[in-house]
Amino acid sequence: MVATNTAVKHIYVIEDDVASATLIREALELEGDASWAVRVITDGTQALLAIESFAPDLVLLDLRMPGTNGSAIFRRLRERAETMAIPVIFISGATAYELHDSGIEDGVLLRKPVNLTILMHVVRRHLRLPA
């Protein structure tokens, strides 16, 4: 399905599990066709550097990662004026309680294994595109 908005939407998938990241990337590329530029980043520190270099339109973020985890990345995004408005969708095996316990008040949590139909609906909604 091709979006009616011709501007390319940049989506970062920040996920340390390569198989999960690949599945999500392929699903997004199929759904968005050429209107979505999807970048997979498997390391939290590299993700922060990438976001500082070029802020995406949407971040799909695994909460549990070694090193710089998803909650640290999220807090960093919310601390900076340039990145505080970027929508974040958490894709994690974490529970809603763990999400809240991490100090994360806003954001959407989709549980792993992620339902790709629901993921596409949530992505389109956050990018303000027709369903």
N, C-alpha and C positions, 0 to 999 in steps of 0.2 A: 504494500500500500504506500503510495507516494503522498507526501504532505502537500497541501495546497500552498503553503508558505514556501517560497523558493529559496529563502535564506538558509544556508547550511547551519544546522544545529550541532554543536560540539558536545560530545558526551564522553566523560572519562569513567571507565570501569576500573575501580581500584579493588583488586581481588588477588590474594596471594595464591589461590588454588588455580593453576593454569587451566585445568579441564573446565571448571566452572566459568572462568573468565572467557574462555574460547566459546563456550555454549552461549553465553550472554551476548558476546560481541557478534557472533554469527546471527543470532536472532534479531538483534538491533539492526544490523546491516540489511537483513532481508526486509524487515518492517519499514525502515526508513529509506531504503534504496539509496540514492546518491544525496538525499537531503540531510542525512545524519552522518557526521564524521565521528567514528568511534575509535577511541584509543584505550588500550588496556595497559594498566600499570600494575605491576605485581609487588611493588615495594613501597611502603608508606613514606619513607624519606624522599624517594624519587617522585612520588605523587605530589608532595608539597612543593618540590622544585618545579614540577610541570605546571601546577596551578599558578604559581607565582609568575611563571613565564607567559602563560596564556590561560586566562580564566575561561573554563568551559561554561556551557549553558546549563549543564546538569551533571551531577556526580552520582554514580552508583558505587556504594562504599561498603566493603566488608568490615564488620565491626571487630572481629577477632583476627588480628594479623600479628606476626612476630615483629619486634622492633617498634616502629611507630604505628600504633594500632589505630583503628577507625575512630575511636572516641577522641584521640589526640588530634587526628587530622580534622575532625569536625570542629573541635574547639578552636583550632587555629584558623579555620575558615571563618568562623563567627567573630573572631577577634579583629579581623582586618576589614576595613571599609570596602576595599576592592573585591572582597570575596564573600562578604556576609550575606548577600542576597542570593547566592547560588543555591538552587534547590538540591537537596541531598536525599537520596533513597538508599536506606540501609538494606543490604542483602546479607543475611547472616543466620547462623544457627542459634544466635543469642535469643533469649526470651525478652519480652517487653520489660520485664522486671530488670534484667541485666542492662537493657538500654537505658532505663531510667536511673539505675544505680550508677551508670557511667557518667551521669551528669548531663545527659542529652535530653533536652526538653522537647525539641521539635525535630521533624524529620519523619519519614515514613519507613516502617520496618516490614520487609518481606522476608519470610522464613525460607531457608534452604530445605529441601531443594525447591527453587523458585518455580512457580507456575508462570510459564512464559506469556500466556494470554493476559494474566493479571499484570505482569511486569510491563507489557506493551501498553496496556490501558493507563497505568500509572505514569509511565514515561510520557505518553502523549498528553496527559492532563498537565503534568509539570512543565512541559514545553509549550503548553497552551495551543495544542493542535487538536483538530477534530478527531473524535474516536473512530 
